[in-house]
Amino acid sequence: MGEKIKELAEKIAQRLDEKKFEEIKEYLEALYPSEFAELAEYLTLEQVVELVKLLPDDENIALFLSELNLDLQSGIMSALGKEKASDILEEMDADDAADFLGEIAPQESRELLDLMPKEEAEEIEELLSYKENTAGSIMTSDFVAFPENLTAEEAIKKIRELSPEAEMIYYVYIVDKREKLVGVISLRDLIVANPDAKISEIMEENVVSVLDTEDQETAAKIIADYDFLALPVVNNKGILVGMITVDDIIDVMENEVTEDIHKMVGSSEIYEDKLIKASSLTRAKARLSWLFICMIGGIFAGSVVRFYSDILQNVVALAFFIPVIIDMGGNVGTQSSTITVRALATGQLRIDELGRNIWAETKVGLLIGLITGIALSVVALIWQNDFLLGIAIGLSLCITLVVAAIIGTLLPLIFTKIKVDPAIASGPLITTIIDMGGLLIYFSLGSLLFKYFG
């Protein structure tokens, strides 16, 4: 698909130069919004703006723009002008419009909202009022809700009237006189129900919902666990205020994974594709903070080596195995922390299971340590023809891997307990701690063995 889109981009660029706009319109009619987003990556901003102007109406423009990243959306909206931008935002789903307005300057956002009809503007402003990364910030207010006294036939008739305005009709939500959520009916169940039956008789009363102030990851987990296509959002009074659709949850999960990966490799939080497309200076700034921590850790590790310089002068071969001890400890620690962070993120591991999980990873570290420690002892014995050196290196590696597994498991759990993102506990931080600990174990054990048995 990528090659075809690239070839199409080249054709469109050529047709733009030749001003063959009718031919370009034919190309655009055959494109899905996601394909348009891919196409835009091969074109300049000016060329994309020209394509947007060729789309038949504001509804189509809104649909295509919703698939683009926010930076490109901003560039296109600026090029089109405020009047046109406000018309497009009016056609966008409320949550997509809120996402865009939340990213641009507050003054520009206010100007665009003032140009929109009051009802649509208030709807978007309500979404903008929620804190970032909450369920409320990603919900849409374009849901279908009916009072419980309607019949199935009356409900279906109303759905036909509302369908152009609703974002997606997966479920019909039932509310009481105070707008509190009391039930839900899938569209399928409504269609096959007796037309004269009251919807209160066929609705599911045990509705799974999420608070508007809850973290968006909670909403993502509920949808994943229950295989929902949409999830109702209520406020602290139980009043239905919105709905989160599965397409929004897919975006949330992608962003959360990206965020966690950035944290785990020691770069600051950069959402979507901004880091990969950023300047070299921005990329460096995003990674420097953790690298300075690693550098300080390296200095401490160097101090450990300096403290044991006497044993190194007497047994030079100890230096040959420093990289193995450090690398193996760092790798095992990172593996344990990554497994723990992922389990916490997916809900497979709870804080009350802390002891069991630490014990399980300790046994893993011990098993790996015994196997690799024996193997490294044999290598040291054959290479250096020194039995005591082989014992020191093998035993050090075994102990280091056990400690690395414990630290790699324990640190994310501690971070979770103190309300800090456990993803920070992975990558550079865990590696730096284990590097220092591994060297301390290695030289302490080596010194003791060679002092009393050497």
N, C-alpha and C positions, 0 to 999 in steps of 0.2 A: 504493500500500500504506500509506503514512504516514497519509493521511486516514482510511482504513478503521480502522486501529489506534487513531487518535485518537477516532473516533466510538465504537469499542468500549470504550475507556477511560472515556468519559463514561457509557456505558450501565452498565458494571460499577460505577463509583463510585455511580451512582444505586441500583443493585440492592443494593450494600453498605449504603447508608443505609436501604433498605427491608427489609434482612435476608432477601432472596430468594436464599438460598445455593444451592439446587438449580439455579436458572437460571444462576447464575454457574459452577457446576461444568460445565454443558453448554458454556458459552463456553470454559472452560479445556481441555476435552477436544478441542476443535477446533483448538487452538493448537499451533504448533511452538515448541520452546524459543527459537529466535531471535525469533519474534513476541512471545513472553512478555517477552523482554528489552526489545523496543521498547515494548511496552505499559507496562512498569514506569516508563518515562521520563515518562509522563503522570500517574502516580499518586503519592501520598505514600508514605512508608516504611510508615506504619501500614496503609494500604490494601494494599500489596504483601504485608505480613506476613499479613494476613487471607486473601489469595488463596493464599499458600503453605500455610496451614493447611487449605485446602479441597482441596489436591491429594491423590490417593488413597493414596500411600505414600511412604516415604523415597526409594525409587529414582527416582520421578518428581520429587520435590523436588530431588534431587541433579542430575538431568538439566537441570532448568529453571534452577537456581542457577548451574550451570557457565557459562551464557551471560551472566550479569550481570557488571557491573564489580565489582571487589574491594571498593570502598567500600560498595556496596549489599549485597553478600554479607555483609559484616561486620555491617551494621546489622540484617539479617534474622536472622543467627545469634545475635546478642546478644538480640534480641527473643524468639527461640524458646527460649533457655536452653541451658546447657552439655550436658545429657543428650541433648536432641533434636539439637543441633548435632553432637555426636560420632556419633550414629546416621547423620546425613546424610553426614558426611565419610566414614564407612565405606562408603557406597554410591557415593561419587564415584570417578572414575578417580584413581589415585594421584597423577598429575602435577597434576591440577586441585586436589586436596586440599592438595598441597604448596604450590602457588601461593598458596592462601588462607592457610594457616598461616604462610607466609613473610612475609605482609604485616601480620599482627596482632602485638600485643605478645608477646614471648617467653614471659612467664608464662601468658598466656591460651592460647598455642599448646601449652605443656607440659601444662596442665590438660586440654585437649581430647584430646591424645594419650594421656594416662593413662586416659581413659575408654574408649578404643578397644581392641579385641582386640589382643594383643601382636604378632601377625604383621603385621596391617595397619599398626600404629603404626611398627614397625621399617622397613617398606617405605617409608613416607612420610618417616621420619627420614633414611633413606639418601639420598633425593632432596633433602632440605633441606640435607644436608651439602655439596652441590656449590656452588661459587661461582656467583653470579648471572651470567646470560648465557652460561653454558657449555652444551655439548650435554647434559651430565648433569643440569643443572637443569631442562631441558624434556622429558626423556625420560619414558617410562612403563615400569614394570617388568612390566606386563600383556602379555607377549608369549608366543608359542608356540614352544617349542624342544624338539626330540626327539633322542635318540641316533641315530647313523647306521646301526645294525643293524636298525631297524624296516623292515617292508615298507610299501608305499603304502597297502594296505588297513588295516593296524594304525594307521598315522598318521591316516587319515581317521576311524577309530573313536575315537581319542583326542581329535581335534579336536571331535567331537560332544560329548564329555564336558566338554571345557574351554571351549566356546564361550560359556557364560553368564558366565565369569569374565574372559575375554580382552577387552581394550578393542576391538580391531579385528583381524581375521585377514586380512591382506593376503598375508603370506608366512609360510612355516614355516622356521624357522632350525634348522640341524643343528649339534650340538655333539659334541665327543669326550668321553672319560671325565673330562677335567679341566675340562669346561665351556667349552672354547675353541671359538670360532666357526669352523666348517670348511666350511660350505656353506649354501645357501638354495634353497628351492623355492617358486615362486608357487603359490597355491591352485589355479589353473587347471591347471598342469602336473601337480599331484598328483592331481587328479580324473581326468584323461585318461590317467594312467600305468597300466601293467600292475599290477593289484592285488598280484601276487606279487613285483614288483620291489623290491629294496632301495632305500630312499631315497638311500643313498650312491651308487647307480648313476645316479640321475636328477637329483641336485642340481647346482646351479651352484657350482663350487668357488672361482671368482674373485669373492669377495664384496666388494662395496664397503661400507665401514663408516666410522664416525667415532669418534675417541677421546672418552671422556667428559669430558676436560678441555679439548677444543677449543672455540673460540668458536662460539656458536649460529649465527652468520652462515655459518660454514664448512659446517655441516650443511644450512642453507637452500640454499646454492649447489649442494651435491651433489645434493639432491633435485630442484632446478630443472634442473640439467644432465642428469641421468639420467632424469628423469620418473618417479621412484619414488613409490610411495604410502606407503612407510615406509622408514626407514633404521636398521639395527642399530647399537647403541652398544657399544663394547668398552672395557675398561680397558687399562692399559699392558702387561698380561700376555696380552692377546688374549681374555680371558674375556668372554662376552656378558653385559652387565649391564642392557641396556634397549633400547628402540626409540623412535624419534621418528616420529610420524605426520604426514601431510601437513597435517592441520587445525592442528596445533601450529605447523608451519612457516609457515602463512599468518598466524597471530597474530604470530610472530616478525618476519616481513617487514613487517607493518603497524607494529609497535612500533619497528622499526629505522628505517623511513622517517620516522615521527613524530619520533623522537629526532633524526635528521639534520636535519629541517626546523627543529626548535627551535634546534639549534645554528647552523644556517645563517642564521637571522634574529636570532641573538644572544640567545636566551633559554636559561636553564639547563635541564638535563635534567629533563623531566617526562613520565612515561610515560602511556600510554593517553589518556583524555580528561580527566585531572585539571586541566590548565592551563585549558582552556576553561570548566570548571565551578568554577574556584577563585575566591576573593574578589579584589577589586580590589587589595588590599595584596599578596597572594601573586603576582598577575600582575606587579605593578610590581617586586617583589623579584627575580622570575625574569629580568627584562630589564635591570635597572639596571646590573649589572656591566659588560656590553659597551657600554652607552650612555655610561658614564663614560669608557671607553677611547676611544669616538668623540669625546667632548667634548674629551679631552686632545689627540686628533689634530686636532680642529678648531682648538684654540688654536695648535698648531704651524703649521697651515695659515695661520692669521691672522698668525703671525709672518713667514711667507714674504711675504705681501701687504705687511706693514709694511716689511720689508727693501727691497722694490722700490717703496716709496711715491713716490720721485722720478719714476720712469718713468710712474707712474699720473697724477701731477700734470701731466706734460707731454703724455701721450697718454691722455686720459680715456677714450677709446673702448675701450681695452683692458679696462676694467672691465665693459663691456657683455657680453663674451663669456666671462667667468669661469664662469658657471653651465653653459654649453655644454661647456666643456673638462672641468669636474669631473664632470658627469652622464654624458657619453659615456665617459669613462675608467672611472668606477665601473661602468657598465653592462657594458662589454666585459669588464672584469676579473671581475665576478660571473658572467657567462656562461661564461667560460673555466674558472673554478674549479668551477662547478656541473657542467659537462660532465666535468671531470677527477675530481671527487669521486664522481659517479655511475658513471663507468667503473671506478674503483678498487673501489667497493662491489660491482659486479656481476662483477668479475673480467675485464672486457674490456680493462683496462689493467694491465700489470705494471710493476714498478719498473725492470726491465731495458729497458723501452721508453721510458724517460724522455726521452732525447735526441730520438728521433723525434717524440714527442708535442709537446715544446716547440717544435721546428722547425715542425711543422704549424700550431700555434696562432699562432706568430710570423707565418707567412705569411698566416693569416686576419686577424690584427690589422693587417698591412701593407695588405692588400687593402681592408679596411673603412676604414682610415685614409686611404688615397689617395682613395677615392670620397667619403667624408664631408668630408675636408679640402679637396678641390677645391670641393665644393658650398658649404662654409662660407666659403671665400675669395671666391667669387663674391658671396655674400650681403654680406660685409663691404665688398667693393669697391663694390657698388651702394648700400648703405646709407650708408657713411661716405665714399665717393669717395676712398679712400686705398689705393693699390696696395700699399704697403709693409705696411700694417696687414693687408690680405688675405693676403699672403704669410706674415706672422708667425703669424696665427691658423690658417691652413690647415696650415702645417708643424708647428706645436705640437700641433694635434689629431692629426695623423698619427703623430708620434713618441709622444705620450701613449697612443694606442690600441695601438701595438706593445708598449710597455712594460707596459701594463695586461694584455694577453694573455699576455705572458711571466710576469709576477708571478702572475696568476690561475691559470696552469698549474703553475708551479714550487712555489708555497707548499703546496698539498695534497700534492704529492709529497715535499717536505721533511718535512712533518708525519707522513706515513706512514712515512718512513724512520726517524724518531726515536720511533716508536711512540705518536704522538698522533693522535687521531681527525681525519682530514682535513676533516670537515664544519665544524670550527671555523674553517678557513681561508677559508670562504665568508662572505658577508654583511658585517656591520659591519667586521670586521678588514680584509678585502681592500679595501673601499670607503675606509676611513680611510687606508690606506697609499697607495692610488692617488690620492686627493684631494690629499695632500701632494706626491706625486711629480708629478702633473699641473700643479699650480700652479708648482712649481719649474721644470719644463720650459718652461711658458708664459712666465713672467716672465724667465727667463734668456735664452731665445731672443729674446723681444721687446726686451729691453734691448740685446742684441748688435746686432740688426738696426737699431734706431733710433739706436744710438750711432754705428755706422759708416756707415749709409746714409741716416739720417733727416735 
